[in-house]
Amino acid sequence: MSTTTTSSHTPFAITERTQRASADEIATVLENPGFGTNFSEHMVLMDWDREQGWHDARVVPYGPIPLDPSAAVFHYGQEIFEGMKAYRHEDGTVWTFRPERNAERFNNSARRLALPELPPVIFLDAIKELVTIDQAWVPEAGSGETSLYLRPFMIATEEALGVRPTNRALFVVIASPAGAYFKGGLTPISLWVSELYVRASPGGTGAAKCGGNYAASLASQAEGIEHGCDQVVFLDAIEHKFVEELGGMNMFFVYGDGRLVTPELTGTILPGVTRSSLVELARERGMIVEERQFTIDEWREGVASGLITEVFACGTAAVISPVGRLAWNGGEVAMPDSHEVTMSLREELLDIQYGRGEDAHGWLYQLV
């Protein structure tokens, strides 16, 4: 069935999947959604070229995207993405969290990768259109930390092998019902210090959310897994002593005197939406939040001396994860067992996202 709808500002041509999934089929998936392994029934597509700009916004059945083998994304890595979640509230409505920040970061990434910027209103309308047509895939309220994970992305599609910014691009949004990010549930994670590889360097793409950054982290991730760790800690590219971030999460350190320290955004660290939200929530509690350079030795010595009482990582997918162990070539140290501040901040953030607590900041955006 083909129709046309107009979101707040953007007209979308809608081609609905001929045979929709039944309620029982959806329920079976939502019983154990995993993370990023099952997908809803539709996707949003929109084209761009230098002559027409953005055009042909459409919702179509989820499926393969035809691309020429010479498409620039395959050869020069012009690609960016975002990660967001849609949450079902008790009254059945569906909301997302600070999407304007994702839209802003998406455009920052686009500028760095020489891709076209996308008007934020189109970004928001696209997400709303997809969640509206596939709202049955948003898990019910009260089903634990479940959500519909949203993945907007942009790729260069021009059919050419010249090394230059693309003249054509495609914006896409897909959705995936999601359970807890870590299969073992909310248990303290173990981290491996990457001493051979760095994630990003000054002047590079560290502050952009692009696939290349994540691809570059995988060799270190494999090394960490070999040493029994869940994630990798990356250090700075110049002095190899300042803590930056994990492969996909920002870091926080809780001190016994009430301070909260997180590595400052120097252009080599992705500015996480969860990170900035936690900084605000902590300051409102009266905590002193320090955004500054933080060395790996300060981490190790702070834990050994008892000055550091908790360590946690945060990101959209995993929300907040306490850290239980730090390992490196030649040693390891266990983090304190206390996670009081970590879990309290985590609960406060989740209460806002799921509509259980007051949204005093106006961070929620209704989709359905």
N, C-alpha and C positions, 0 to 999 in steps of 0.2 A: 504494500500500500504506500503510495507516494502522496505527501502533503507538503505544505509550506507553513512554517510557524515563524513568528517574530518574537524573540526574547525581548529583553528590555530595550535593545537597540539594534540587534543584528538579525536579519532574516535567514532562516535555515531551511533548506529543502530536506524533507524527511522521507526516507525510504525505509519503512519498517520491515523487519524480518518477517517473511511469509508465515512461518510456523514458529510461534513463540514457545519458549520453554514452559512447561507446566509448573504449577506451584510445587508439586512433589519433586520434580527434577531440581528446581532451585533450592528447595529445602534440603535435599540430599547434599548438594554442594556446600551449603551454609553450615551444615553439621560439622564439617571439618574443612574449612576453606583453605588452610595453609596460608602461604604468602606468595602472591604473584604466579600462581600455577593454574588458576581458573579465571575466566574472563566473562564479563557480561555480554549481552547479545548485540550491542551496537558500538559504534565509534563515531567520532566527529572528524571530519576532514575539511581543510580549507587550503586553497592554493594561493601562491604569491608569485608574481614576476615583476620585472622592473617597469614594464609598460602599464600594467593594470593595477599593480599593488595587490592588496588582499582581496580575494573574490571567491565565489562559488562555495560558500559555507554550506555544509551538508551533514546530515546524520544518516549513516548507512549501516547495514548489518556488519558485524565484526567479521573480519577475514583478512586474507593476504592483501598486501599493497603491491601492485605491479610496479617494478622499477627497472629501468634500463641498466644493463651491467656497467655502463660508463657513468652512472649517476655519481655526482661528486661526493656524496656522503660515503660511498664505499672506498674512495681513494684518498680523500683529504680530511675525513673526519669532521666535516661541518655538521654538527649535531648538538642539540641541547635538550634538556628535559627538566621537569619538575616532579615533585612527589607531594601529594595531598591526601586527605581522607574526608569522606562523607560519613557523618554520624547520625544514627537514628535516635531521636529523643522519645521520651515516654509517651508523648501525645501523638506520635507517629510522624511528626515532621522530620525533615532531613536537613542538616546543616553542615557547613564546612568551616574551617578555622583560619582566619586571617588570609584569605585568598589574594587580597590586594598586595600582600608582601610577596607571595609567589609570583604574581604577575610582574611586579617590579624586578624581582631577581631574574625572571625569565628574560626580560628585556636587557638587563645588565649582561647576562650570558650571551644574548644574541649579539650585542655590540662587540663583545670580546671575540666571538667566533665569526665576525663579519657576516652575520645573518640578519634578515630584516626584523625590525622591531614589530611587535604585535600590539595593537591598541589594547590596553587593559580591559576595556569593556567587552571586546571580542573574547578575550581569555575567559572572563567571568561568564559571559553568555554561553560559551561553548561547554563549560563544565555544567552549567545549569541545564542545558538541553540534554546532555547525555544522562545525567542523573535522573532527570524527569522521565525519560523514556525507559530507563532501566532501574527505576526506583525499587522494584521488587527484589533486586540484588543487594540492597542495603540491609544488613542483618538487623534483626529486631533489637530494640532496647532491652537491656537486662541479659544479653547473651554473652557477657564478658567483654573483653577488650577487642571487640569485632568492629569492622567498619567496611566501607567500600573504598579501596585505595584507588586514587585517581592519578593517571600518568599522562600529563600533557607533554608533548615533545615536538621538535621541529627538525627536519632534515633537509639537506641540500639535494635537489633532484635534477639539476641541469645535466644534460647528457653531453659531457665534455671532460677531457682529461687535462685541460689547462689549469695550472696552479694559480687560481685567482678566486675572489669571492663569487659565489654562485649567482646566476641570474634568475634562478627559479627555486622555490622552496615549498615544502608541504608542512602544515601544522596539523597535528593529530592529537586526539584525546581518547584514551582507552581506560577501562575500569576493571578492577579485580577485587572480588570480596576477599577480605583478609582477616586472619586470626592473629595470634601473637607472633611477633617477628622471630623470636628465638624459640626453637622447637622444644627446648627443655623448660619453657616457662620462665617466670621472672626469678632467676637465680643470678647471683653475682657472676659477671663474665670475667674471663682471664684475657690479658693483653700481652702481646709480644712487641718489644721495641725493635723497630726496623732500623738496622744500622748500615745495611748495604744499599737500600733504596730510599729515595725521598718521594713524597707525593707531588710537590709543587715547588717552584722556585720564584723569586721576585721577578715580576714582569711576565710571568707565565699565566696559566689559566686556573690557578688554584681557587680563585673567588668565583669562577664560573661553574655552573652545574652542567658539565658535558661528559660524554661517555669516556673520552680519553683519560680523564682524571681517574676514573674508576678502573679502567683497563690497566693503567699504570700501577694500581695498588694490588693487583691480583697475585703477582709473584711474591710480594711480601706476605699477602694473606695465606698463600700456600705454605710459606716458610713457617708462619705462626701456627698453622694447623699441625704441621709436622712436630712442633714443640708443645702440642696440647693446648693451644690457645684459641680463643674464639675470634678475636679481632687483632688488628695491628695498630700500634701507635707510631705515627710519623713525626720525625724531628725536622727542624729547619734545614734548608739546603746549603746554607753558608757555613755556619759554625757547628752544625749537627749536635746541638745541645738543647735547643728550645722546643718544647712540646707544641705541636700544631693541632692535629686532630686524628681521628681514626680514619679508616677508609671511607666511612660515610656518616660519622657522628662527631659532634663537638664534645669537648672535655670540661669538667668542673671539679674543683677541689674545695672541700669544706674544712675550715679550720675550727679548732675548739674555741677560739675567741669570738666566733660569730662571723668571721669573714668568709666570703665565697670568691674564689679566684678562677678565672677562665682565660685561656690564651686570647690576646687581643687580635682583632681583625687587621692583618697587615697586608692583605692582598693575596696571601697564599692560603688562606683558610676560607672555606665556604661559610658565608653568613647565614647560619641556620635560623629558620623561623622559630623553632622550638627554643633554641639558644636565647634569642632576644626576648622571648616571652618569659623564660625563667629568670633572666636578669631583672626584668620589671617586677615579677612576683616576689623575688627575693628582696629587692630594695623596699618594696611596700611592707615587708615584714620587719624592716629595720636592719636587715643585714647589710654589711658593708661589702659591696661587690667590686672587685678589682679586675679590670680587663687590662692585662699586661703580659709581657713576656714571662714565661715560666719554664724553668729548666728541668731536665730529667733528673738532675742531681737534687734539686729542690724538692721534687716529688719523692724520691727515694729517702732523702734525709728527713723530710717532714713526716713521713710515715714512721720511720725508725724512732724519731724523737717523740712521737705522739702529738705533734702540732697539727698534723693533718688527721682528721677523724673520719672522713668519708671521701670517697671518690666516685663520680658517676659520669656516664656518657649519655648524650641525648641526640635525638633526631626524630623526624616525622614517623618513620616506620616503627622504630622500637620505643618511642616516647622517651623514657628515662630508664637506664639500666645501671644498677650498682656495679662497681668494679670490685672484684675480690682478690685478684692476683696480677702482678706485673712481673714479666720474665724477660730476660735478655741473654745474650751469649755470655755465659759465665756466672749467672746468678738469677735470683728471683726474690720477691718480697710479697708477703701477704698483706692485704689491706685490712684495716680495722673491721671488726664484725658489725659495728653499729651502722645503720642506714636510716636513722631517724629523719634527718633533714631531707635526704634523698627521697624517701618514700612519702614524706609529707608534701614536698613540692610536686611529686608525681601525681599524688591524689588530687591536689588542688587543680593542677592543669587538666587532668582527665575529667574532673567534675565540671569544669567550664565547657570542655569540648562535648561532653555527653548531656549537657543541660541540667546537671544535678546541682550545680552551684551558680552563683550570680555571675553574669558576664558584665562586670563593671566597666570593662574597657571597650565594649562593643566589638569584640574580636570575632564573634560568630556571624556567619552569612548564610541566610536561608536559601536552600536550593529547591526544596519541595514542601 
